[in-house]
Amino acid sequence: MKINYQPIGDQAIRIEFPKSSSAYIPSILPLLRQKDIYGVTDITPGLTTITVYYQYPQTNYYRLEEILTKLLQNIDIEKATGLLRKVIVPVLYDGPDLKEVADYHQKKVSTIIEEHTQPFYRVAMLGFLPGFPYLTGLSNYLHTPRRQDPRLLVDAGSVGIGGEQTGIYPINSPGGWNIIGKTPLPLFQPESKEPFLFQEGDTVQFISITETEWSSWVKKVNENRNWRKEIISHEND
């Protein structure tokens, strides 16, 4: 796996992975974070990159490049994958764009739902909004251009498709993705010890629920029962 390094200003280094190897990034990320490298202040992923921020003069670009090269040469991908989490996301597929997406692909609505719930997705990165998960792994058959007329308001919990990715809006926001459903789970709870539901590298699976099940989930979340324990596990469990 050929890796390139690039300085970003005088306090960051970007690790660039080949596109064919970018699927390893979520597995590598937690191991790098565990190393507690001296001088490093933050490590953030992109779709094909990892950027490591550091404090100068505690460390510098050349010293960090040497450390990272050795670490990446010795990382056990299988062990790293075992550190990742699996998150089950219940979705009520009643979105305002669901029929339009089905028409675009010349498929039945039931087929769109089936194809959206089949894959295991990966959280490539969080961004755009606090806790917004960019999910890779969307079926080629569901790739759908973003809306030409973005909405001024998309409700929190809306599940959408934008191009080659699918994602979930964590808060009320303008947006141009095609909304096919909604989840009752809160993705962003700023008052919580863990404000974001998702982490980079999570495996995500959507399950289709009924309106009755939706109401049950809303009650569970509002009563602050241990709903996270029902949906989150680890890949080596």
C-alpha positions in Angstrom: 0.0 0.0 0.0 1.7 3.2 -1.2 1.2 6.1 1.2 2.1 9.7 0.6 2.7 12.4 3.2 2.0 16.1 2.7 2.6 19.1 5.0 -0.5 21.2 5.8 0.9 24.4 7.0 3.4 24.1 9.9 1.3 22.1 12.3 -0.4 19.3 10.4 0.6 16.4 8.1 -1.8 14.7 5.7 -1.5 11.0 5.0 -2.8 10.2 1.5 -4.0 6.7 0.8 -4.6 5.1 -2.6 -8.3 5.1 -3.4 -8.2 1.3 -3.6 -6.9 1.2 0.0 -9.1 4.0 1.5 -11.5 1.4 3.0 -8.7 0.7 5.6 -8.9 4.3 6.9 -11.7 3.7 9.5 -9.8 0.7 10.8 -6.5 2.5 11.1 -7.9 5.6 12.7 -8.6 4.2 16.2 -5.2 2.5 16.4 -3.4 5.8 15.6 -5.5 7.6 18.2 -4.6 5.0 20.8 -0.9 5.5 20.3 -1.0 8.9 22.1 1.9 10.2 19.9 3.8 13.0 21.7 2.9 16.4 20.3 -0.1 15.3 18.4 -3.3 17.3 19.2 -5.9 15.8 16.9 -6.3 13.1 14.1 -9.2 13.5 11.6 -10.2 11.4 8.6 -11.2 12.3 5.1 -12.5 10.0 2.4 -9.0 9.0 1.3 -6.8 10.8 3.9 -6.0 11.1 7.5 -4.8 14.5 8.8 -2.6 14.6 11.9 -2.4 17.9 13.8 0.6 18.6 16.0 2.0 21.2 18.3 5.4 22.7 17.3 8.1 22.5 18.8 7.0 19.4 20.7 7.3 17.6 17.4 7.7 18.5 13.7 6.8 17.3 10.2 9.9 15.1 9.6 9.8 13.5 13.0 6.1 12.8 12.7 6.5 11.4 9.2 9.0 8.9 10.5 6.9 7.8 13.4 3.7 7.5 11.3 5.6 5.5 8.6 6.7 2.9 11.2 3.3 2.7 12.8 1.5 2.2 9.5 3.9 -0.5 8.4 3.2 -2.5 11.6 -0.6 -2.0 12.0 -2.6 -5.1 12.2 -5.7 -4.3 10.1 -7.6 -7.4 11.5 -7.0 -6.2 15.0 -8.0 -2.7 14.1 -11.2 -3.8 12.6 -12.2 -5.5 15.8 -12.1 -2.1 17.6 -14.8 -0.7 15.4 -18.5 -0.6 16.3 -21.7 -1.8 14.6 -24.7 0.5 14.8 -28.2 -0.6 13.9 -30.4 2.3 12.7 -34.2 2.0 12.6 -35.8 3.9 9.7 -39.4 4.7 8.8 -39.2 4.8 5.0 -41.8 7.5 4.3 -39.6 10.3 3.0 -40.9 13.0 0.6 -38.5 11.9 -2.1 -38.8 8.2 -1.8 -41.3 7.9 -4.7 -39.2 10.3 -6.8 -36.0 8.2 -6.2 -38.0 5.0 -7.2 -39.2 6.7 -10.4 -35.7 7.9 -11.2 -34.4 4.3 -11.0 -37.5 2.8 -12.5 -38.0 0.6 -9.5 -40.8 0.0 -7.0 -40.6 1.8 -3.7 -40.4 -1.5 -1.9 -37.3 -2.4 -4.0 -35.6 1.0 -3.0 -36.2 0.2 0.6 -34.9 -3.3 0.3 -31.7 -2.2 -1.5 -31.1 0.6 1.0 -31.4 -1.8 4.0 -29.2 -4.6 2.5 -25.7 -3.2 2.7 -23.4 -2.7 5.7 -22.3 0.9 5.4 -19.2 2.5 6.8 -19.0 6.0 8.4 -16.2 7.5 6.3 -16.2 10.8 8.2 -18.4 13.2 10.1 -19.0 16.7 8.8 -21.2 19.3 7.2 -23.3 19.4 10.4 -22.3 18.2 13.9 -22.4 14.4 13.8 -23.6 14.1 10.2 -22.3 10.7 9.0 -21.1 10.4 5.5 -21.8 6.7 4.7 -20.0 4.7 2.0 -21.3 1.5 0.6 -24.4 2.6 -1.1 -25.5 0.3 -3.9 -24.7 1.5 -7.4 -28.4 1.0 -8.2 -29.3 3.7 -5.7 -26.8 6.5 -6.8 -29.1 9.5 -7.2 -28.2 13.1 -8.1 -28.8 15.7 -5.4 -32.0 17.7 -5.7 -31.8 20.7 -8.1 -33.9 22.7 -5.6 -32.5 22.2 -2.1 -35.0 22.5 0.8 -34.7 25.3 3.3 -35.5 22.9 6.1 -34.8 19.2 6.4 -35.8 17.7 9.7 -33.4 16.1 12.1 -33.2 12.4 11.6 -33.9 12.5 7.9 -32.2 9.8 5.9 -31.1 10.9 2.5 -29.2 9.9 -0.6 -26.8 12.4 -2.2 -24.9 11.1 -5.3 -22.9 8.0 -4.3 -23.5 8.4 -0.5 -26.3 8.1 2.0 -26.4 10.0 5.3 -28.6 11.2 8.2 -29.3 14.8 9.1 -28.4 15.2 12.8 -30.2 18.6 13.2 -32.8 20.7 11.4 -31.0 22.2 8.4 -31.2 23.3 4.8 -30.2 20.4 2.5 -30.3 19.1 -1.0 -30.2 15.3 -0.5 -33.1 13.1 -1.5 -35.0 12.3 1.7 -36.3 8.7 1.7 -37.0 8.2 5.4 -36.4 9.2 9.0 -34.9 7.7 12.1 -36.2 8.3 15.6 -32.7 8.2 17.0 -31.0 11.5 18.1 -27.7 11.9 16.3 -26.5 15.0 18.2 -27.0 15.5 21.9 -24.7 18.4 22.9 -25.5 17.9 26.6 -24.4 14.3 26.6 -21.0 12.9 27.6 -20.9 11.4 24.1 -22.7 14.0 22.0 -22.4 12.2 18.6 -24.2 8.9 18.0 -21.7 7.9 15.3 -17.9 7.6 15.2 -15.7 7.4 12.2 -15.3 3.8 11.1 -18.7 2.6 12.5 -20.4 -0.1 10.5 -24.1 1.0 10.0 -27.1 -1.1 9.0 -30.5 0.3 8.4 -33.6 -1.6 9.3 -37.1 -0.7 8.1 -39.7 -0.1 10.9 -43.4 0.5 11.0 -45.2 3.6 12.4 -46.0 1.7 15.5 -42.4 0.8 16.0 -41.4 4.4 15.3 -43.7 5.5 18.2 -42.1 2.9 20.4 -38.6 4.1 19.7 -39.6 7.8 20.2 -41.0 6.9 23.7 -37.8 4.9 24.5 -35.6 7.8 23.5 -37.7 10.4 25.3 -37.7 8.4 28.5 -33.9 8.1 28.2 -33.9 4.4 28.5 -30.6 2.6 27.5 -31.5 2.7 23.8 -27.9 3.0 22.7 -27.1 -0.4 24.2 -29.8 -1.9 21.9 -28.2 -0.6 18.7 -24.4 -0.5 19.3 -22.1 -3.4 19.5 -18.5 -4.2 18.5 -17.5 -6.0 15.3 -15.7 -8.7 17.3 -18.6 -9.3 19.6 
